[in-house]
Each structure stands twice: as C-alpha cells, then as structure tokens.
Amino acid sequence: MVGYQAADADAADRFIRLVSPMLYRFLASSGPLAGDCDDLLQECWIRIHRARHTYRATEPVLPWVFAVARHTKLDGFRRNKRRSGREVLYGEVPEPKAAAVQPDTGAGERLRRMLAVLPESQREVIVMLKVTGMSLEEVARATSSTVGSVKQKAHRAYEKLRVLLGEGRP
C-alpha cells in the first residue's frame, strides 16, 4: 500500500491482485447484493484509489481496506433499497389492449373545431383530463401548476364548451 501511495504501478498491481479476492468474497457474502458484486468491487477500488492518501503506513492495511469495502457495501445496499422501492420489474412487458375502432361520424372533427376555440392552456388541460384520462394531480405535475389551477382552467373550458353546444348561458 505504501508503494501504491507513492504511485508505483507495480506495487499497485500487486496490491490489487492480492486484496481483490478477499474483497470479492466479502462483498459476495452480502446476500441480495451478490449479483452486483463485480460492480461493488469496482466501486470499492475506485474509493480506495481516491482515499489512498488517508492510509497511514504505521497502521495495518486490511482493516483500512475493509472499512472502505464495508461502506461501499452499505451504500450499495441503500441504493438497491431505494431503487427497489421505486422500480417495478416485469417478466414480460404487457401488450397494450387494442382500442375498438369505431367509425368516425364527424364527431371527432367537430370536437377538434370546438377545442380549437379554447385558449391553449385550457385546451391542454381538457385533452389531458378527458382524452388521455390523466388525474388532476398528474395534469398539475405535467403543466407545472397547482391542482386548483387545473380545476379552474377545466371549469372555464367546460363553460365555453357548453355555450358552443348551446347547453349553457349565452
């Protein structure tokens, strides 16, 4: 390790070849992280390399190396825990259901003309809510606004559409 600290390439190579099998066994004993052992070993060596200046030559090297490996292992466990909490793994990606094709009776064109009358922000909210089926919270996130703002835009759009359909107040 002292030679590694002094930038001796041969000493670093010998040190890595000597310590890597022990580190690998230590990291592989971690149960659920065993599949990530190669990645953890690589990350551990990167950390050892970056922190090699902190090693004191008067102290034993293995406790220092295994302290770095232990922290690498813990960080890997935390990373996997966060990832597993957010990711959903599927064996196979489900096929989307084919929508039933209905003949267009001109209603689609009429809807497009009515939506074209609306201001862009209201049209966007109506399309997200009613055409794509998003929730109020999802639309608020997508438009970087509040749920109240989305509700207000939708209400104003509904009022304009009612007038166009002849069902509301003129």
Backbone as CSV, one residue per row, in Angstrom:
resi,resn,N_x,N_y,N_z,CA_x,CA_y,CA_z,C_x,C_y,C_z
1,MET,0.834,-1.198,0.000,0.000,0.000,0.000,0.869,1.249,0.000
2,VAL,1.995,1.202,0.661,2.890,2.356,0.693,3.404,2.645,-0.714
3,GLY,3.747,1.584,-1.456,4.167,1.765,-2.846,3.038,2.297,-3.706
4,TYR,1.826,1.838,-3.466,0.649,2.329,-4.188,0.457,3.819,-3.923
5,GLN,0.648,4.227,-2.670,0.541,5.634,-2.329,1.614,6.464,-3.035
6,ALA,2.764,5.866,-3.256,3.877,6.566,-3.902,3.795,6.495,-5.422
7,ALA,2.681,6.016,-5.944,2.424,5.937,-7.390,3.304,4.913,-8.099
8,ASP,3.677,3.851,-7.394,4.419,2.752,-8.006,3.403,1.813,-8.650
9,ALA,3.399,1.740,-9.973,2.407,0.953,-10.705,2.515,-0.536,-10.379
10,ASP,3.745,-1.064,-10.245,3.911,-2.481,-9.922,3.380,-2.799,-8.529
11,ALA,3.640,-1.915,-7.571,3.140,-2.122,-6.211,1.615,-2.072,-6.193
12,ALA,1.043,-1.144,-6.942,-0.419,-1.051,-7.011,-1.001,-2.313,-7.627
13,ASP,-0.388,-2.810,-8.688,-0.876,-4.020,-9.351,-0.798,-5.222,-8.411
14,ARG,0.306,-5.372,-7.704,0.447,-6.481,-6.750,-0.573,-6.360,-5.630
15,PHE,-0.757,-5.169,-5.116,-1.713,-4.931,-4.028,-3.131,-5.283,-4.474
16,ILE,-3.505,-4.868,-5.659,-4.854,-5.151,-6.176,-5.044,-6.651,-6.373
17,ARG,-4.052,-7.326,-6.964,-4.175,-8.776,-7.175,-4.230,-9.545,-5.857
18,LEU,-3.558,-9.057,-4.844,-3.535,-9.730,-3.553,-4.837,-9.513,-2.775
19,VAL,-5.388,-8.319,-2.800,-6.533,-7.973,-1.964,-7.874,-8.224,-2.659
20,SER,-7.929,-8.169,-3.971,-9.205,-8.310,-4.695,-9.976,-9.581,-4.362
21,PRO,-9.338,-10.769,-4.314,-10.120,-11.965,-3.971,-10.777,-11.882,-2.587
22,MET,-10.077,-11.307,-1.615,-10.657,-11.160,-0.279,-11.838,-10.182,-0.304
23,LEU,-11.669,-9.079,-1.010,-12.757,-8.098,-1.121,-13.957,-8.700,-1.837
24,TYR,-13.687,-9.473,-2.871,-14.777,-10.080,-3.630,-15.594,-11.021,-2.748
25,ARG,-14.901,-11.861,-1.964,-15.606,-12.772,-1.058,-16.413,-11.998,-0.018
26,PHE,-15.831,-10.915,0.498,-16.525,-10.097,1.486,-17.783,-9.471,0.877
27,LEU,-17.671,-8.932,-0.308,-18.812,-8.283,-0.957,-19.853,-9.299,-1.420
28,ALA,-19.402,-10.507,-1.813,-20.324,-11.544,-2.276,-21.120,-12.145,-1.127
29,SER,-20.652,-11.979,0.084,-21.362,-12.541,1.236,-22.542,-11.684,1.660
30,SER,-22.866,-10.683,0.881,-23.904,-9.734,1.292,-25.310,-10.143,0.908
31,GLY,-25.524,-11.352,0.445,-26.880,-11.829,0.154,-27.479,-11.187,-1.080
32,PRO,-28.463,-10.274,-0.912,-29.156,-9.720,-2.068,-28.264,-8.907,-2.992
33,LEU,-27.109,-8.466,-2.501,-26.209,-7.695,-3.345,-25.232,-8.577,-4.114
34,ALA,-25.320,-9.894,-3.921,-24.353,-10.789,-4.533,-24.312,-10.643,-6.052
35,GLY,-25.429,-10.352,-6.679,-25.457,-10.175,-8.132,-24.728,-8.935,-8.586
36,ASP,-24.574,-7.964,-7.694,-23.891,-6.716,-8.025,-22.446,-6.720,-7.542
37,CYS,-21.923,-7.877,-7.237,-20.614,-7.974,-6.603,-19.502,-7.378,-7.455
38,ASP,-19.532,-7.615,-8.760,-18.489,-7.059,-9.627,-18.534,-5.535,-9.622
39,ASP,-19.734,-4.984,-9.675,-19.879,-3.527,-9.637,-19.418,-2.961,-8.305
40,LEU,-19.771,-3.650,-7.226,-19.351,-3.194,-5.898,-17.832,-3.262,-5.743
41,LEU,-17.238,-4.308,-6.278,-15.783,-4.432,-6.198,-15.111,-3.285,-6.964
42,GLN,-15.620,-2.988,-8.129,-15.059,-1.887,-8.909,-15.234,-0.554,-8.167
43,GLU,-16.417,-0.332,-7.613,-16.670,0.895,-6.861,-15.761,0.969,-5.638
44,CYS,-15.539,-0.170,-4.996,-14.673,-0.222,-3.824,-13.243,0.187,-4.212
45,TRP,-12.738,-0.318,-5.325,-11.383,0.046,-5.761,-11.287,1.511,-6.156
46,ILE,-12.344,2.035,-6.702,-12.344,3.472,-7.018,-12.251,4.280,-5.731
47,ARG,-13.004,3.873,-4.719,-12.961,4.581,-3.438,-11.599,4.426,-2.758
48,ILE,-11.034,3.233,-2.824,-9.703,3.024,-2.249,-8.694,3.919,-2.961
49,HIS,-8.799,3.991,-4.269,-7.867,4.812,-5.038,-7.991,6.291,-4.660
50,ARG,-9.215,6.747,-4.527,-9.432,8.163,-4.190,-9.013,8.489,-2.755
51,ALA,-9.104,7.503,-1.871,-8.804,7.744,-0.457,-7.444,7.204,-0.039
52,ARG,-6.628,6.777,-0.970,-5.356,6.140,-0.618,-4.438,7.071,0.174
53,HIS,-4.589,8.366,0.019,-3.747,9.311,0.754,-4.083,9.337,2.252
54,THR,-5.247,8.800,2.633,-5.637,8.815,4.048,-5.068,7.626,4.825
55,TYR,-4.524,6.638,4.127,-3.955,5.479,4.808,-2.642,5.879,5.476
56,ARG,-2.498,5.453,6.729,-1.254,5.703,7.469,-0.407,4.435,7.444
57,ALA,0.842,4.576,6.999,1.731,3.420,6.828,2.010,2.695,8.136
58,THR,1.836,3.335,9.260,2.113,2.685,10.548,0.972,1.788,11.000
59,GLU,-0.169,1.843,10.330,-1.347,1.061,10.691,-1.471,-0.147,9.751
60,PRO,-2.156,-1.219,10.195,-2.384,-2.361,9.303,-3.293,-1.959,8.139
61,VAL,-3.023,-2.506,6.967,-3.739,-2.086,5.768,-5.111,-2.749,5.634
62,LEU,-5.259,-4.000,6.006,-6.526,-4.701,5.789,-7.709,-4.083,6.534
63,PRO,-7.573,-3.667,7.782,-8.723,-3.004,8.419,-9.146,-1.734,7.677
64,TRP,-8.172,-0.989,7.181,-8.480,0.220,6.425,-9.218,-0.134,5.136
65,VAL,-8.731,-1.142,4.416,-9.353,-1.560,3.156,-10.760,-2.086,3.407
66,PHE,-10.928,-2.892,4.443,-12.250,-3.455,4.712,-13.233,-2.420,5.264
67,ALA,-12.721,-1.378,5.872,-13.609,-0.282,6.273,-14.177,0.397,5.032
68,VAL,-13.333,0.619,4.036,-13.800,1.195,2.763,-14.793,0.246,2.103
69,ALA,-14.480,-1.056,2.119,-15.364,-2.047,1.500,-16.705,-2.115,2.234
70,ARG,-16.675,-2.019,3.543,-17.922,-2.054,4.316,-18.819,-0.875,3.960
71,HIS,-18.241,0.301,3.851,-19.032,1.478,3.480,-19.552,1.365,2.045
72,THR,-18.755,0.802,1.167,-19.203,0.586,-0.210,-20.381,-0.379,-0.242
73,LYS,-20.268,-1.426,0.551,-21.334,-2.427,0.642,-22.622,-1.814,1.200
74,LEU,-22.509,-1.007,2.253,-23.680,-0.353,2.836,-24.330,0.622,1.849
75,ASP,-23.507,1.381,1.151,-24.055,2.312,0.155,-24.746,1.555,-0.976
76,GLY,-24.189,0.421,-1.370,-24.833,-0.407,-2.395,-26.161,-0.958,-1.917
77,PHE,-26.213,-1.376,-0.650,-27.468,-1.865,-0.077,-28.514,-0.752,-0.060
78,ARG,-28.119,0.445,0.375,-29.059,1.572,0.404,-29.551,1.926,-1.000
79,ARG,-28.648,1.927,-1.952,-29.007,2.243,-3.340,-30.016,1.224,-3.871
80,ASN,-29.779,-0.062,-3.611,-30.707,-1.103,-4.060,-32.056,-0.982,-3.369
81,LYS,-32.048,-0.601,-2.096,-33.294,-0.434,-1.342,-34.118,0.711,-1.941
82,ARG,-33.469,1.828,-2.241,-34.176,2.955,-2.858,-34.700,2.567,-4.235
83,ARG,-33.871,1.884,-5.003,-34.262,1.503,-6.357,-35.417,0.514,-6.341
84,SER,-35.370,-0.450,-5.453,-36.439,-1.456,-5.403,-37.750,-0.841,-4.934
85,GLY,-37.676,0.246,-4.166,-38.885,0.921,-3.727,-39.568,1.689,-4.844
86,ARG,-38.819,2.017,-5.892,-39.372,2.816,-6.986,-39.601,2.026,-8.266
87,GLU,-38.880,0.952,-8.438,-38.973,0.204,-9.684,-39.923,-0.968,-9.556
88,VAL,-40.590,-1.270,-10.641,-41.446,-2.436,-10.717,-40.908,-3.285,-11.858
89,LEU,-40.495,-4.478,-11.537,-39.927,-5.363,-12.552,-41.007,-6.286,-13.099
90,TYR,-41.052,-6.422,-14.387,-41.990,-7.310,-15.053,-41.210,-8.381,-15.786
91,GLY,-41.733,-9.587,-15.766,-41.120,-10.659,-16.540,-41.266,-10.370,-18.020
92,GLU,-42.449,-9.975,-18.391,-42.723,-9.601,-19.774,-43.505,-8.300,-19.756
93,VAL,-43.258,-7.483,-20.726,-43.989,-6.233,-20.827,-45.373,-6.551,-21.379
94,PRO,-46.422,-6.125,-20.667,-47.765,-6.431,-21.155,-48.061,-5.677,-22.449
95,GLU,-48.759,-6.352,-23.328,-49.151,-5.737,-24.592,-50.312,-4.788,-24.344
96,PRO,-50.288,-3.610,-24.959,-51.430,-2.706,-24.786,-52.662,-3.271,-25.473
97,LYS,-53.803,-3.031,-24.858,-55.041,-3.521,-25.442,-55.378,-2.681,-26.657
98,ALA,-55.788,-3.354,-27.689,-56.157,-2.647,-28.909,-57.495,-1.955,-28.690
99,ALA,-57.550,-0.691,-29.005,-58.790,0.060,-28.858,-59.753,-0.347,-29.961
100,ALA,-60.988,-0.448,-29.583,-62.000,-0.796,-30.577,-62.136,0.369,-31.552
101,VAL,-62.018,0.078,-32.816,-62.100,1.117,-33.836,-63.568,1.335,-34.174
102,GLN,-63.981,2.571,-33.955,-65.354,2.920,-34.271,-65.338,3.866,-35.461
103,PRO,-66.319,3.725,-36.320,-66.335,4.617,-37.469,-66.547,6.062,-37.029
104,ASP,-65.770,6.952,-37.636,-65.870,8.369,-37.304,-67.080,8.946,-38.019
105,THR,-67.998,9.481,-37.244,-69.221,10.039,-37.827,-69.133,11.557,-37.916
106,GLY,-67.935,12.098,-37.912,-67.767,13.536,-37.953,-67.688,14.152,-36.581
107,ALA,-67.913,13.366,-35.535,-67.861,13.889,-34.172,-66.437,14.287,-33.804
108,GLY,-65.456,13.536,-34.288,-64.063,13.851,-33.989,-63.672,15.201,-34.547
109,GLU,-64.088,15.471,-35.760,-63.780,16.767,-36.376,-64.494,17.895,-35.646
110,ARG,-65.739,17.664,-35.249,-66.499,18.675,-34.509,-65.818,18.973,-33.170
111,LEU,-65.340,17.925,-32.479,-64.632,18.104,-31.213,-63.348,18.902,-31.428
112,ARG,-62.598,18.596,-32.485,-61.367,19.334,-32.767,-61.644,20.813,-33.012
113,ARG,-62.731,21.114,-33.745,-63.091,22.519,-34.004,-63.472,23.222,-32.714
114,MET,-64.211,22.536,-31.848,-64.626,23.149,-30.577,-63.414,23.383,-29.674
115,LEU,-62.502,22.430,-29.636,-61.316,22.592,-28.806,-60.397,23.682,-29.346
116,ALA,-60.417,23.886,-30.652,-59.575,24.920,-31.257,-59.974,26.309,-30.796
117,VAL,-61.234,26.474,-30.385,-61.725,27.776,-29.915,-61.147,28.113,-28.541
118,LEU,-60.832,27.102,-27.758,-60.337,27.305,-26.394,-58.915,27.868,-26.408
119,PRO,-58.571,28.656,-25.394,-57.170,29.073,-25.247,-56.276,27.842,-25.056
120,GLU,-55.028,27.974,-25.424,-54.094,26.845,-25.392,-54.025,26.179,-24.018
121,SER,-53.973,26.952,-22.953,-53.843,26.358,-21.609,-55.076,25.545,-21.232
122,GLN,-56.262,26.022,-21.610,-57.498,25.281,-21.314,-57.601,24.046,-22.200
123,ARG,-57.237,24.185,-23.459,-57.288,23.049,-24.378,-56.360,21.940,-23.894
124,GLU,-55.171,22.349,-23.451,-54.188,21.382,-22.957,-54.741,20.606,-21.756
125,VAL,-55.368,21.323,-20.828,-55.921,20.682,-19.632,-57.052,19.730,-20.013
126,ILE,-57.947,20.142,-20.889,-59.076,19.290,-21.301,-58.570,18.027,-21.996
127,VAL,-57.598,18.179,-22.874,-57.063,17.000,-23.585,-56.428,16.037,-22.589
128,MET,-55.649,16.566,-21.647,-55.001,15.685,-20.665,-56.031,14.994,-19.772
129,LEU,-57.038,15.750,-19.334,-58.029,15.169,-18.426,-58.966,14.198,-19.128
130,LYS,-59.523,14.600,-20.248,-60.611,13.838,-20.866,-60.166,12.908,-21.983
131,VAL,-59.171,13.298,-22.741,-58.752,12.442,-23.856,-57.756,11.392,-23.387
132,THR,-56.732,11.825,-22.633,-55.730,10.855,-22.191,-56.076,10.209,-20.860
133,GLY,-57.048,10.778,-20.118,-57.500,10.157,-18.874,-56.588,10.376,-17.684
134,MET,-55.814,11.440,-17.685,-54.926,11.721,-16.567,-55.727,12.256,-15.378
135,SER,-55.180,12.092,-14.185,-55.839,12.627,-12.984,-55.482,14.108,-12.842
136,LEU,-56.188,14.787,-11.942,-55.911,16.201,-11.698,-54.465,16.405,-11.235
137,GLU,-53.996,15.538,-10.352,-52.640,15.648,-9.837,-51.612,15.444,-10.943
138,GLU,-51.873,14.486,-11.827,-50.949,14.237,-12.934,-50.906,15.420,-13.889
139,VAL,-52.053,16.002,-14.177,-52.098,17.166,-15.062,-51.375,18.342,-14.411
140,ALA,-51.579,18.512,-13.113,-50.897,19.601,-12.406,-49.385,19.429,-12.488
141,ARG,-48.908,18.206,-12.288,-47.468,17.949,-12.399,-46.974,18.192,-13.807
142,ALA,-47.742,17.739,-14.804,-47.327,17.874,-16.197,-47.292,19.321,-16.662
143,THR,-48.175,20.148,-16.113,-48.244,21.547,-16.533,-47.530,22.482,-15.561
144,SER,-46.881,21.934,-14.555,-46.171,22.720,-13.538,-47.092,23.751,-12.904
145,SER,-48.270,23.317,-12.532,-49.219,24.208,-11.867,-49.847,23.468,-10.694
146,THR,-50.782,24.127,-10.028,-51.440,23.512,-8.879,-52.712,22.806,-9.327
147,VAL,-53.224,21.947,-8.471,-54.476,21.249,-8.764,-55.611,22.262,-8.887
148,GLY,-55.605,23.277,-8.037,-56.630,24.311,-8.106,-56.620,25.044,-9.436
149,SER,-55.437,25.324,-9.936,-55.313,25.988,-11.232,-55.841,25.099,-12.356
150,VAL,-55.556,23.812,-12.276,-56.055,22.869,-13.287,-57.576,22.826,-13.243
151,LYS,-58.138,22.776,-12.038,-59.601,22.753,-11.894,-60.223,24.021,-12.478
152,GLN,-59.595,25.155,-12.223,-60.116,26.420,-12.719,-60.089,26.460,-14.249
153,LYS,-58.996,26.032,-14.841,-58.894,26.015,-16.307,-59.923,25.063,-16.902
154,ALA,-60.098,23.908,-16.277,-61.064,22.937,-16.775,-62.482,23.501,-16.667
155,HIS,-62.808,24.139,-15.555,-64.138,24.711,-15.367,-64.426,25.773,-16.431
156,ARG,-63.466,26.654,-16.666,-63.653,27.694,-17.676,-63.812,27.079,-19.067
157,ALA,-63.059,26.030,-19.338,-63.174,25.360,-20.633,-64.543,24.700,-20.775
158,TYR,-65.024,24.058,-19.702,-66.349,23.431,-19.754,-67.424,24.473,-20.033
159,GLU,-67.324,25.647,-19.395,-68.308,26.710,-19.612,-68.321,27.138,-21.084
160,LYS,-67.152,27.307,-21.664,-67.086,27.712,-23.081,-67.649,26.622,-23.983
161,LEU,-67.341,25.373,-23.657,-67.845,24.264,-24.479,-69.360,24.147,-24.365
162,ARG,-69.917,24.390,-23.180,-71.374,24.356,-23.016,-72.038,25.428,-23.875
163,VAL,-71.445,26.608,-23.920,-72.001,27.690,-24.750,-71.944,27.272,-26.222
164,LEU,-70.828,26.671,-26.628,-70.713,26.237,-28.034,-71.744,25.148,-28.373
165,LEU,-72.043,24.314,-27.406,-73.022,23.235,-27.634,-74.454,23.742,-27.483
166,GLY,-74.610,24.975,-26.999,-75.952,25.532,-26.833,-76.629,25.065,-25.567
167,GLU,-75.871,24.503,-24.630,-76.463,23.996,-23.404,-76.267,24.950,-22.232
168,GLY,-75.455,25.964,-22.413,-75.172,26.848,-21.283,-75.709,28.233,-21.503
169,ARG,-75.285,29.095,-20.622,-75.702,30.501,-20.739,-74.999,31.135,-21.933
170,PRO,-75.676,31.979,-22.689,-75.021,32.640,-23.834,-74.017,33.669,-23.374
